[in-house]
């Protein structure tokens, strides 16, 4: 679902004129460009925690890619990484404790399943913001993200 929803959102973003795509929209991370970059930043942060590898971005508002095409390609790669990781987890892995350091430097421990639920819900939250930005920009009918 995550990959499917991201593909729909990126297709709608790619159909926008660049000025609209970059237009400030009053969202927490500015406009669509900032919001989509934030989603990739936080996904990389969480995947580094889950896998114990990689150097995640150190700012939640980091702009990892200025060009939408590059951001979209990185999003595709990250979605595939997420799918591979989650597909390889056992029930015991899901129940095991996950130790990590939060973005503000505090150590934290919680069950992996709980962290995964937060991880995926966070994406849904910001995809909802991106969807609202598309509406605000005048996209007559942003792509539905419901499965029905």
Backbone as CSV, one residue per row, in Angstrom:
resi,resn,N_x,N_y,N_z,CA_x,CA_y,CA_z,C_x,C_y,C_z
1,UNK,0.821,-1.192,0.000,0.000,0.000,0.000,0.868,1.260,0.000
2,UNK,1.888,1.246,0.835,2.752,2.411,0.961,3.349,2.795,-0.395
3,UNK,3.899,1.822,-1.094,4.497,2.089,-2.413,3.426,2.572,-3.387
4,UNK,2.282,1.936,-3.396,1.171,2.293,-4.283,0.728,3.739,-4.038
5,UNK,0.529,4.090,-2.759,0.075,5.443,-2.425,1.136,6.481,-2.803
6,UNK,2.393,6.161,-2.551,3.458,7.098,-2.920,3.519,7.298,-4.427
7,UNK,3.363,6.243,-5.174,3.388,6.373,-6.640,2.255,7.280,-7.122
8,UNK,1.085,7.137,-6.559,-0.047,7.981,-6.954,0.225,9.455,-6.623
9,UNK,0.780,9.686,-5.454,1.063,11.048,-5.027,2.143,11.685,-5.889
10,UNK,3.183,10.936,-6.189,4.266,11.464,-7.026,3.800,11.707,-8.462
11,UNK,2.912,10.882,-8.960,2.379,11.111,-10.305,1.612,12.436,-10.345
12,UNK,0.835,12.709,-9.310,0.093,13.969,-9.251,1.065,15.147,-9.130
13,UNK,2.109,14.987,-8.323,3.103,16.060,-8.176,3.806,16.334,-9.498
14,UNK,4.128,15.278,-10.235,4.842,15.435,-11.509,3.988,16.134,-12.562
15,UNK,2.683,16.088,-12.407,1.786,16.733,-13.368,1.648,18.235,-13.120
16,UNK,2.150,18.713,-11.994,2.047,20.133,-11.656,3.121,20.950,-12.369
17,UNK,2.829,22.198,-12.662,3.903,23.106,-13.079,4.889,23.255,-11.915
18,UNK,6.161,23.420,-12.214,7.191,23.486,-11.180,6.899,24.569,-10.140
19,UNK,6.395,25.726,-10.575,6.086,26.796,-9.621,5.053,26.351,-8.599
20,UNK,4.043,25.616,-9.040,3.031,25.110,-8.107,3.619,24.052,-7.190
21,UNK,4.417,23.159,-7.748,5.036,22.109,-6.953,5.864,22.707,-5.812
22,UNK,6.501,23.829,-6.052,7.373,24.455,-5.054,6.675,25.544,-4.239
23,UNK,5.439,25.855,-4.559,4.726,26.957,-3.905,4.516,26.664,-2.407
24,UNK,4.820,27.632,-1.535,4.509,27.462,-0.115,3.006,27.263,0.056
25,UNK,2.641,26.322,0.898,1.224,26.002,1.050,0.773,26.032,2.507
26,UNK,1.619,26.531,3.390,1.237,26.628,4.791,1.304,25.313,5.545
27,UNK,1.883,24.289,4.947,2.035,23.007,5.634,3.271,23.076,6.541
28,UNK,3.399,22.125,7.425,4.493,22.129,8.393,5.854,22.193,7.711
29,UNK,5.999,21.531,6.571,7.264,21.550,5.839,7.148,22.397,4.580
30,UNK,6.317,23.413,4.643,6.182,24.368,3.551,5.151,23.936,2.542
31,UNK,5.629,23.460,1.408,4.735,23.031,0.343,4.946,21.560,0.024
32,UNK,4.565,21.197,-1.164,4.644,19.803,-1.586,6.096,19.319,-1.632
33,UNK,6.990,20.142,-2.162,8.399,19.756,-2.257,8.992,19.459,-0.873
34,UNK,8.765,20.316,0.084,9.279,20.113,1.436,8.655,18.914,2.118
35,UNK,7.363,18.707,1.901,6.662,17.589,2.524,7.158,16.256,1.974
36,UNK,7.314,16.157,0.663,7.800,14.906,0.075,9.243,14.624,0.486
37,UNK,10.067,15.656,0.591,11.432,15.472,1.077,11.420,15.010,2.536
38,UNK,10.553,15.611,3.358,10.466,15.209,4.765,10.122,13.728,4.898
39,UNK,9.198,13.263,4.092,8.832,11.845,4.146,10.029,10.946,3.851
40,UNK,10.830,11.316,2.884,12.012,10.513,2.583,13.041,10.615,3.713
41,UNK,13.211,11.797,4.273,14.130,11.980,5.406,13.751,11.058,6.550
42,UNK,12.487,11.094,6.940,12.079,10.301,8.104,12.089,8.806,7.793
43,UNK,11.764,8.435,6.567,11.862,7.019,6.204,13.302,6.540,6.312
44,UNK,14.230,7.345,5.866,15.641,6.972,5.972,16.085,6.907,7.432
45,UNK,15.585,7.840,8.249,15.896,7.784,9.682,15.399,6.479,10.301
46,UNK,14.133,6.141,10.041,13.568,4.929,10.630,14.227,3.674,10.079
47,UNK,14.507,3.644,8.792,15.141,2.455,8.231,16.552,2.267,8.790
48,UNK,17.260,3.349,9.064,18.574,3.230,9.707,18.414,2.638,11.106
49,UNK,17.359,3.023,11.805,17.090,2.444,13.129,16.742,0.960,13.005
50,UNK,15.864,0.643,12.073,15.419,-0.745,11.925,16.551,-1.670,11.485
51,UNK,17.363,-1.195,10.564,18.411,-2.043,9.992,19.767,-1.872,10.672
52,UNK,19.915,-0.799,11.412,21.185,-0.548,12.076,22.291,-0.139,11.121
53,UNK,21.927,0.332,9.935,22.921,0.732,8.933,22.521,2.063,8.316
54,UNK,23.494,2.697,7.714,23.219,3.933,6.987,23.384,5.152,7.867
55,UNK,23.611,6.257,7.227,23.750,7.536,7.918,22.521,8.375,7.595
56,UNK,21.569,8.425,8.518,20.338,9.164,8.229,20.578,10.673,8.221
57,UNK,19.715,11.411,7.530,19.814,12.878,7.548,19.685,13.378,8.989
58,UNK,20.338,14.484,9.294,20.313,14.984,10.663,19.295,16.089,10.903
59,UNK,18.556,16.457,9.882,17.512,17.489,10.027,16.212,16.972,9.433
60,UNK,15.116,17.130,10.151,13.825,16.659,9.665,13.306,17.484,8.494
61,UNK,13.828,18.696,8.328,13.406,19.550,7.218,14.439,19.581,6.089
62,UNK,15.360,18.622,6.096,16.396,18.578,5.057,15.762,18.405,3.679
63,UNK,16.315,19.094,2.720,15.926,18.904,1.322,16.996,18.000,0.720
64,UNK,16.644,16.737,0.555,17.596,15.749,0.057,17.806,15.873,-1.440
65,UNK,16.747,16.258,-2.155,16.801,16.376,-3.611,16.034,17.615,-4.028
66,UNK,16.667,18.444,-4.825,16.007,19.642,-5.342,15.086,19.323,-6.508
67,UNK,15.451,18.326,-7.302,14.653,17.993,-8.483,13.675,16.868,-8.163
68,UNK,12.423,17.061,-8.571,11.384,16.076,-8.310,11.740,14.713,-8.899
69,UNK,12.336,14.690,-10.084,12.670,13.406,-10.720,13.637,12.602,-9.861
70,UNK,14.627,13.276,-9.280,15.597,12.601,-8.415,14.945,12.159,-7.107
71,UNK,14.088,13.005,-6.568,13.371,12.668,-5.338,12.470,11.459,-5.564
72,UNK,11.789,11.452,-6.698,10.901,10.338,-7.032,11.674,9.027,-7.171
73,UNK,12.824,9.049,-7.811,13.652,7.846,-7.956,14.130,7.358,-6.587
74,UNK,14.527,8.292,-5.724,14.966,7.919,-4.372,13.801,7.348,-3.566
75,UNK,12.606,7.914,-3.762,11.412,7.411,-3.078,11.134,5.964,-3.495
76,UNK,11.240,5.694,-4.787,11.039,4.331,-5.292,12.030,3.360,-4.654
77,UNK,13.290,3.764,-4.596,14.317,2.898,-3.989,14.029,2.665,-2.512
78,UNK,13.618,3.712,-1.817,13.329,3.577,-0.388,12.113,2.692,-0.156
79,UNK,11.095,2.823,-0.997,9.919,1.956,-0.851,10.292,0.495,-1.054
80,UNK,11.162,0.219,-2.009,11.609,-1.161,-2.220,12.409,-1.659,-1.013
81,UNK,13.227,-0.793,-0.458,13.990,-1.146,0.749,13.051,-1.495,1.893
82,UNK,12.013,-0.697,2.071,11.033,-0.938,3.138,10.350,-2.284,2.925
83,UNK,9.933,-2.545,1.712,9.256,-3.814,1.408,10.172,-5.000,1.709
84,UNK,11.418,-4.924,1.264,12.374,-6.012,1.535,12.556,-6.218,3.033
85,UNK,12.701,-5.125,3.753,12.938,-5.230,5.192,11.742,-5.855,5.906
86,UNK,10.579,-5.316,5.672,9.388,-5.793,6.379,9.069,-7.232,5.986
87,UNK,9.267,-7.570,4.721,9.002,-8.942,4.261,9.910,-9.959,4.941
88,UNK,11.062,-9.536,5.391,12.003,-10.451,6.020,11.836,-10.593,7.522
89,UNK,10.877,-9.896,8.103,10.696,-9.953,9.553,9.849,-11.153,9.963
90,UNK,10.253,-11.795,11.028,9.483,-12.902,11.601,8.609,-12.360,12.732
91,UNK,7.724,-13.198,13.240,6.898,-12.808,14.386,7.788,-12.465,15.583
92,UNK,8.849,-13.228,15.758,9.776,-12.947,16.861,10.465,-11.598,16.658
93,UNK,10.831,-11.281,15.421,11.440,-9.976,15.131,10.484,-8.843,15.491
94,UNK,9.220,-9.017,15.151,8.228,-7.978,15.419,8.025,-7.760,16.916
95,UNK,8.109,-8.827,17.687,7.916,-8.727,19.134,9.164,-8.240,19.868
96,UNK,10.320,-8.353,19.247,11.578,-7.988,19.902,11.649,-6.481,20.145
97,UNK,12.423,-6.118,21.148,12.619,-4.709,21.467,13.537,-4.066,20.421
98,UNK,13.223,-2.845,20.094,14.049,-2.041,19.194,14.643,-0.909,20.025
99,UNK,15.961,-0.856,20.090,16.660,0.224,20.780,17.175,1.204,19.733
100,UNK,16.924,2.482,19.957,17.387,3.506,19.022,17.497,4.842,19.742
101,UNK,18.028,5.807,19.054,18.152,7.164,19.569,17.190,8.036,18.774
102,UNK,16.391,8.837,19.465,15.430,9.715,18.801,16.150,10.843,18.079
103,UNK,15.405,11.580,17.281,15.990,12.695,16.516,16.598,13.757,17.419
104,UNK,16.094,13.867,18.646,16.666,14.855,19.563,17.717,14.240,20.496
105,UNK,18.170,13.005,20.175,19.301,12.413,20.876,18.987,11.560,22.089
106,UNK,17.716,11.334,22.373,17.366,10.527,23.542,17.291,9.044,23.192
107,UNK,17.866,8.176,24.052,17.723,6.741,23.812,16.278,6.312,24.043
108,UNK,15.831,5.354,23.254,14.446,4.889,23.355,14.407,3.391,23.078
109,UNK,13.437,2.728,23.677,13.222,1.296,23.448,11.716,1.068,23.350
110,UNK,11.329,0.284,22.336,9.932,-0.107,22.189,9.885,-1.362,21.329
111,UNK,8.766,-2.086,21.367,8.650,-3.256,20.491,8.755,-2.824,19.022
112,UNK,9.420,-3.628,18.221,9.601,-3.304,16.802,8.250,-3.101,16.113
113,UNK,7.250,-3.920,16.418,5.950,-3.779,15.760,5.354,-2.405,16.031
114,UNK,5.562,-1.898,17.236,5.022,-0.591,17.605,5.732,0.520,16.825
115,UNK,7.054,0.390,16.696,7.818,1.380,15.926,7.428,1.338,14.455
116,UNK,7.202,0.121,13.926,6.764,-0.008,12.533,5.393,0.628,12.319
117,UNK,4.495,0.435,13.283,3.161,1.050,13.169,3.289,2.573,13.131
118,UNK,4.133,3.125,14.000,4.344,4.578,13.984,4.938,5.030,12.650
119,UNK,5.936,4.307,12.196,6.628,4.599,10.938,5.626,4.706,9.782
120,UNK,4.758,3.729,9.649,3.794,3.726,8.548,2.689,4.755,8.753
121,UNK,2.262,4.952,9.987,1.251,5.979,10.255,1.805,7.382,9.998
122,UNK,3.069,7.592,10.277,3.689,8.887,9.997,3.633,9.191,8.503
123,UNK,3.907,8.181,7.684,3.832,8.378,6.238,2.405,8.746,5.825
124,UNK,1.436,8.042,6.378,0.033,8.321,6.049,-0.324,9.756,6.430
125,UNK,0.127,10.188,7.583,-0.146,11.544,8.057,0.361,12.591,7.054
126,UNK,1.618,12.471,6.651,2.182,13.478,5.743,1.698,13.304,4.305
127,UNK,1.362,12.092,3.901,0.738,11.940,2.574,-0.613,12.652,2.571
128,UNK,-1.319,12.614,3.685,-2.579,13.363,3.793,-2.346,14.853,3.635
129,UNK,-1.270,15.355,4.229,-0.936,16.769,4.059,-0.623,17.070,2.596
130,UNK,0.145,16.189,1.970,0.487,16.395,0.555,-0.775,16.380,-0.305
131,UNK,-1.691,15.509,0.020,-2.961,15.429,-0.707,-3.734,16.741,-0.549
132,UNK,-3.747,17.276,0.673,-4.424,18.552,0.921,-3.737,19.690,0.166
133,UNK,-2.411,19.644,0.067,-1.674,20.663,-0.690,-2.089,20.606,-2.156
134,UNK,-2.217,19.409,-2.704,-2.675,19.282,-4.094,-4.042,19.932,-4.275
135,UNK,-4.930,19.716,-3.315,-6.255,20.332,-3.375,-6.130,21.850,-3.323
136,UNK,-5.305,22.342,-2.407,-5.105,23.789,-2.254,-4.528,24.403,-3.523
137,UNK,-3.706,23.632,-4.236,-3.100,24.131,-5.468,-4.066,24.097,-6.644
138,UNK,-5.253,23.577,-6.415,-6.261,23.598,-7.458,-6.342,22.347,-8.296
139,UNK,-5.666,21.281,-7.868,-5.821,20.006,-8.580,-7.266,19.575,-8.337
140,UNK,-8.045,19.532,-9.389,-9.483,19.306,-9.262,-9.801,18.034,-8.484
141,UNK,-9.114,16.991,-8.771,-9.373,15.731,-8.084,-8.041,15.033,-7.829
142,UNK,-7.405,15.320,-6.663,-6.171,14.594,-6.352,-6.462,13.096,-6.338
143,UNK,-5.465,12.267,-6.641,-5.716,10.824,-6.711,-6.137,10.282,-5.352
144,UNK,-7.229,9.515,-5.313,-7.639,8.934,-4.034,-6.549,7.991,-3.515
145,UNK,-6.374,8.003,-2.204,-5.393,7.123,-1.574,-6.063,6.017,-0.778
146,UNK,-7.381,5.944,-0.859,-8.116,4.842,-0.243,-8.076,3.634,-1.155
147,UNK,-8.115,2.458,-0.556,-8.072,1.226,-1.364,-9.423,0.903,-1.980
148,UNK,-10.493,1.416,-1.424,-11.832,1.099,-1.949,-12.093,1.820,-3.254
